[in-house]
Amino acid sequence: MDVEIKLSGSGLEYTGNVTLFQATQIMAFISKPTDQEIDIVGSGGQRSIESSIPKNEPTSKAYESPRQAIDKLGAKTNPQKIVAIAFYLGASSQNDQLFTIEEILTGFSKAGAPTPKNITRDLKEAVGAGYIYAEDKNTYRLLSLTDDVVTEGFKKQKAKRRTTPKQAGDTKKTKAVVRDEVNALSLQTSMEGYVDLFTLKVRGDQILWLIRYAKSNGIAAANRQEIIYIAKKMGVNLDSQNYASSNAPNTKNGFISLEGDLIALTPKGETHLKDYSKDEN
């Protein structure tokens, strides 16, 4: 959504149209209140905020180039660079502005970054991480998981938990453990706002339900072993042999995101799970 922004004050008079994302960036830059007035007019009506803009400072934090966006946000991987380029293009989760594969590839080129050898794979990884959502085969939009990236940059992934101290020369992958808070969960197959667990016939959807159940009980994300543990306690036919194949569609469709060994639902996953509740009603 485009909005009209008006800036007025001593020696200052400006009126123009900007995107909602740019408007919010301008507002974030504002500091000490004075008698200067800012009016933002959009389809939802008009808001008036009395604030000041420091003299000789830019009125927007919009990135001047894809390279500046990549550097300022600390994007290291191609999926992260895709998000940074999308921000440069003016996209945000609030304005739902779409961007295309061609625009992303052009952004890589303008940033002086190596052109991805497999952009389709990198886009799928960005979808799987919960950064972006595919509107169709060629267009995407940013999701709310990227909202904090503008102020905090991309956070480093948490190190995987080890059950024993690492020994010299130890290169084996350590099995995830069930945390005490998961072990202490009071388990039931119903959850407010969602269908009963066994109403879901697809095992992958049951995995999403179990992750959401853990979140409803104060556990924001669970590891693979914890999901299998909760499933067995509730009577779901899920084990280490069938987990990967059952969960693969969730990763492919962008229903889950990974941070280290922890798995959480993306907004798209939440919507997918809630759709069952709508169908039941």
Disulfide bonds with the S-S distance in Angstrom:
none
